[in-house]
């Protein structure tokens, strides 16, 4: 169960990470219980995801195609949240960082709220047609660059790996996400 006190701690921890302070990692509950609680981030982001998805589906005149899009993208949302943590069980052991797995995944999952705060306004403005395509591409590139930097920082600090290994993990997460999105777009 999430309490206001717990969410305040998550907020403090993520704020420290935003400031690139490694001590923010230690504020997260790096335990199996904390791991499972960190998936509340997916639940907190789900309404934003579904609003943008429904905006996209509203432009499709064929009701069956719109329903298919919503179902496929909803499944992809769940898969995107669980695929990387599942893969990281193996990768953390391979890197001999298994004991750091939970603190890494907890920080990684909760920080996705910050990343969403940066990207969802752009997505909503684009869906509403309120942003020029070139401006959207520019701001999306900036947001993506920042997200990759923070993901690198979290991997480096939480798993206690060097910069190259952290970059490799960011690349794995990014490519996995692209594959999931690509498959979902193909199926939808």
C-alpha positions in Angstrom: 0.0 0.0 0.0 1.2 3.5 -0.8 0.9 6.1 1.8 1.5 9.8 1.6 4.7 9.4 3.6 6.0 6.8 1.2 5.2 8.9 -1.8 6.9 11.9 -0.2 10.0 9.7 0.3 9.8 8.7 -3.4 9.5 12.3 -4.4 12.6 13.3 -2.3 14.6 10.4 -3.8 13.6 11.3 -7.4 14.3 15.0 -6.8 17.9 14.1 -5.6 18.3 12.0 -8.8 17.1 14.9 -10.9 20.0 16.8 -9.3 22.3 13.9 -10.2 22.9 13.1 -6.5 23.7 9.4 -6.0 22.4 9.6 -2.4 18.9 9.7 -3.8 19.3 6.0 -4.8 19.7 5.0 -1.1 16.4 6.6 -0.2 14.4 4.1 -2.3 13.4 0.9 -0.6 15.7 -1.5 -2.4 14.0 -4.7 -1.2 11.6 -7.2 -2.8 8.7 -5.3 -1.2 10.0 -2.0 -2.6 10.4 -3.6 -6.0 6.8 -4.6 -6.1 5.7 -1.2 -4.8 7.7 0.5 -7.5 5.2 -0.8 -10.1 2.7 1.6 -8.6 4.4 4.0 -10.9 2.9 2.1 -13.8 -0.5 2.5 -12.2 0.0 6.1 -11.6 1.0 6.7 -15.2 -1.7 4.5 -16.7 -4.4 7.2 -16.8 -2.1 9.5 -18.8 -1.2 6.7 -21.1 -4.9 5.8 -21.7 -5.9 9.4 -22.3 -3.3 9.7 -25.0 -4.2 6.3 -26.4 -7.9 7.2 -26.5 -7.1 10.4 -28.2 -5.3 8.5 -30.8 -8.1 5.9 -31.2 -10.7 8.6 -31.5 -9.2 9.5 -34.9 -10.0 6.0 -36.2 -13.4 5.7 -37.8 -13.5 1.9 -37.8 -14.6 0.8 -34.3 -13.0 -2.6 -34.6 -9.6 -1.1 -35.6 -9.9 1.5 -32.7 -10.6 -1.3 -30.2 -7.7 -3.4 -31.6 -5.4 -0.4 -31.2 -6.4 0.1 -27.6 -6.0 -3.6 -26.7 -2.7 -4.0 -28.4 -1.2 -0.8 -26.9 -2.6 -1.7 -23.4 -0.8 -5.0 -23.6 2.3 -3.4 -24.9 2.2 -0.9 -21.9 2.2 -3.8 -19.5 4.9 -5.7 -21.4 7.1 -2.6 -21.5 6.9 -2.3 -17.7 7.8 -5.9 -17.0 10.2 -6.9 -19.8 13.2 -4.9 -18.7 13.0 -5.9 -15.0 12.7 -9.5 -16.1 15.7 -9.2 -18.4 17.7 -7.4 -15.7 17.4 -10.4 -13.4 19.7 -12.2 -15.8 21.9 -9.2 -16.7 22.4 -8.2 -13.0 23.7 -11.7 -12.3 25.8 -11.7 -15.4 27.4 -8.4 -14.2 27.8 -9.8 -10.7 25.5 -7.1 -9.4 22.6 -9.3 -8.3 22.6 -7.9 -4.8 22.0 -4.4 -6.2 19.1 -5.5 -8.5 16.3 -4.4 -6.3 17.6 -0.9 -5.5 18.3 -0.4 -9.2 14.9 -1.5 -10.4 13.1 0.4 -7.7 14.9 3.6 -8.6 14.5 2.9 -12.3 10.7 2.3 -12.0 10.0 5.3 -9.8 12.1 7.6 -11.9 9.8 6.8 -14.9 7.3 9.2 -13.3 9.8 12.0 -13.8 10.5 11.0 -17.3 6.7 10.8 -18.0 6.3 14.3 -16.6 8.8 15.5 -19.2 7.3 13.6 -22.2 3.6 13.4 -21.7 2.9 17.1 -22.0 4.5 16.9 -25.4 2.5 13.9 -26.3 -0.8 15.6 -25.2 0.0 18.8 -27.1 0.9 16.8 -30.2 -2.3 14.8 -29.9 -4.3 18.0 -29.6 -2.5 19.5 -32.6 -1.2 22.4 -30.5 2.5 21.9 -31.3 4.3 22.4 -34.6 5.9 19.1 -35.8 9.4 20.6 -35.9 9.1 22.0 -32.4 7.7 18.7 -31.2 10.7 16.8 -32.7 13.1 19.3 -31.1 11.6 19.1 -27.6 11.2 15.3 -27.9 14.9 15.0 -28.7 15.8 17.1 -25.7 13.5 15.0 -23.4 14.9 11.7 -24.8 18.5 12.9 -24.3 17.7 13.8 -20.7 15.9 10.5 -20.1 18.9 8.5 -21.4 21.3 10.5 -19.3 19.2 9.9 -16.1 18.8 6.2 -16.9 22.6 6.0 -17.3 23.1 7.8 -14.0 20.7 5.5 -12.2 22.3 2.4 -13.6 25.8 3.6 -12.7 24.9 4.6 -9.2 22.4 1.9 -8.2 24.3 -1.1 -9.7 27.7 0.4 -8.9 29.0 -0.3 -12.4 31.3 1.8 -14.6 30.0 4.2 -17.2 30.4 1.8 -20.1 28.4 -0.9 -18.4 25.7 1.7 -17.5 25.6 2.9 -21.1 25.1 -0.7 -22.3 22.2 -1.1 -19.9 20.6 2.1 -21.2 21.0 0.8 -24.7 19.4 -2.5 -23.8 16.5 -0.8 -22.2 16.0 1.6 -25.1 16.2 -1.1 -27.8 13.9 -3.4 -25.9 11.4 -0.6 -25.6 11.7 0.1 -29.3 11.1 -3.5 -30.2 8.0 -3.7 -28.0 6.6 -0.5 -29.5 7.4 -1.7 -33.0 5.7 -5.0 -32.5 2.7 -3.2 -31.0 2.4 -0.8 -33.9 2.7 -3.6 -36.4 -0.1 -5.6 -34.6 -2.4 -2.6 -34.1 
